[in-house]
Amino acid sequence: MSVLPPTGSLIPVDAPFSAAQESWLAGFIAGIAAAGKKSAAPAPTTTVDVLFGTQTGNAESLADQLVAGAAARGLGGRATALDDVSPEQLAGMSHVLVVTSTYGEGEMPDNAGLFWDAVQASTVPRLEGLQYAVLGLGDTSYDEFCQAGKLIDTRFEQLGATRLHDRVDCDVDFEDPAALWTAAVLDRVAAETGAQPGVQPGAAPGGGAGATASAADGTGASRASRPGSQWTKRNPYPARLVANRLLSDPRSAKEIRHYEFDLGDSGITYAAGDALAVVPRNDDVLVGDLLAHLGATGAEVFDGRTVRDLLRTDREVRTPSKDLIADLVQREPSSELAAVVAHGDKHELDRWLWGRDVLDLLRDAGANAPGLDDLLPFLRPLQARQYSISSSPLAHPGRVHLTVASVRYGDVNRRHSGVASTHLADRVAVGDEVGVYLQPNAAFSVPADDDAPLVMVGPGTGIAPFRGFLHERAARGATGRNWLFFGDQHRDTDFVYRDELTDLQDSGVLTRLDLAFSRDQAEKVYVQTRMREQSAELYRWLEDGATFTVCGDASRMAKDVETALLTVIAEQRGRGDDDAAEYLADLRRAKRYVRDVY
């Protein structure tokens, strides 16, 4: 007979559920129990403010779940982006739960940077009356793992706030630790405040930003409860690939492809600007080469599965983990890798590792390399790859489109390829099924005002969401002007969607198209070059209320575009760099400067 956990949960301790499933079931059962009570429960007197910082939508999704969990425990709850909260509003809150990802090299995500700047000011109010807890989302393959969460946690403590629960830093497989943290924090708040389970959520008056209590997505329903939301990375939808065509010219140095998936009976509903996660499989040839190097057959069993199957579907064999690198350095302190690591220069290490996969490092290590049993624990879980959706559900009902560059590199001695991009290009035939799930991105979307101007900057595959935006605005009959900055290396070979863009221009949907093909002339020309050339007109669009959107490479392009935008603003306003920075900050606050960068 099953024994109940000491907490009194109705879920047996030996029930075959994950932590995330148990957390959901606990809230569900509490709701049923409350619904069966004859007398109405009192309105919640404690509101939990869930503040999120997100780049790809994971933190926002968890914020939705926290609000739902608070409601199941009789607590009020509301989810708000960090940038939408002022220090004064923060000081008026009683219970704050922060969920934030980390962007780039330890930076705040795009919708948390203004908040972070504000709480660092010397004039920020003290937070002695606030209780808080922080959940960080990150990736241990980066040096500044969960740095944004760590910074906020420390700053709240410095300002006098009381920590409800220790911060938890989650790696890429965040679901279970996030669920355990959520249950522990909400249970503690409910216990300390005497909340009664089953009270419907509501935005309690006073304190906090004007966010919705149910973290609705505009339709009145939480994104976590939207149709099709049951499809996750643990339970992807088997979507049928119905189109795969080459967009770039065969003479191009790049291979850019257009894919279409049939959403069938999935119930998945997406918005232009969302991303689709593709669950890949490793190349059988690479897996075979790795097994041969290890002297393994692949029939060996690890964690109840054959090693070959594990390496094909569950382990990352392209990007070496930090733990593997550390182990190799320890095994061979005189190696080239060890010398680079000892130098302590992260950028030098990144350059040395670029293009090298697990097999490369094992071969470099020679006789001192770990064997199969020692290697497997060092291989990180194989992650789904997220791609910006390049279609509109209004223009392409029942289907979702992706625009993907196939990653291929190497020399005559060894060819390498991207995991998901070449999985789609080489190993999935039209008619085959691919595991997918939706990654909503509410912060990156078509302007709600159909009359508002829209500026889009998306070189290369960064054009993907903007193709969706243009089709969306056309389908909605939007009258707002649309301006696209697009470019790549060569016009003759890399002008993807040329015919579509021409048709959109001819129909009046695409008002302006500025092109920048960097290698068609002696002096390289980029999208930011075109922005500066059109400085006066671009500023007029901003003054007319345009939303400025950017998609593409975060490390170079997005930074260069922001620098160019600041230059345009400073030149046109003539009030200096500080004024331009504040103007851009105002655009961020108004959700008129948004980015989808990677």
PyMOL commands that set and color helices and strands:
alter all, ss='L'
color gray80, all
select helices_A, chain A and resi 19-35+58-72+82-84+87-91+113-119+147-158+175-193+223-225+284-294+307-313+322-331+336-343+346-353+358-368+372-378+419-426+460-476+491-494+498-506+527-533+535-543+557-573+577-589
alter helices_A, ss='H'
color red, helices_A
select strands_A, chain A and resi 47-53+76-81+95-101+131-137+162-163+168-170+237-246+256-262+275-279+301-302+305-306+385-388+399-405+408-410+415-417+433-439+454-457+482-488+512-517+547-552+593-597
alter strands_A, ss='S'
color yellow, strands_A
deselect
rebuild
show_as cartoon
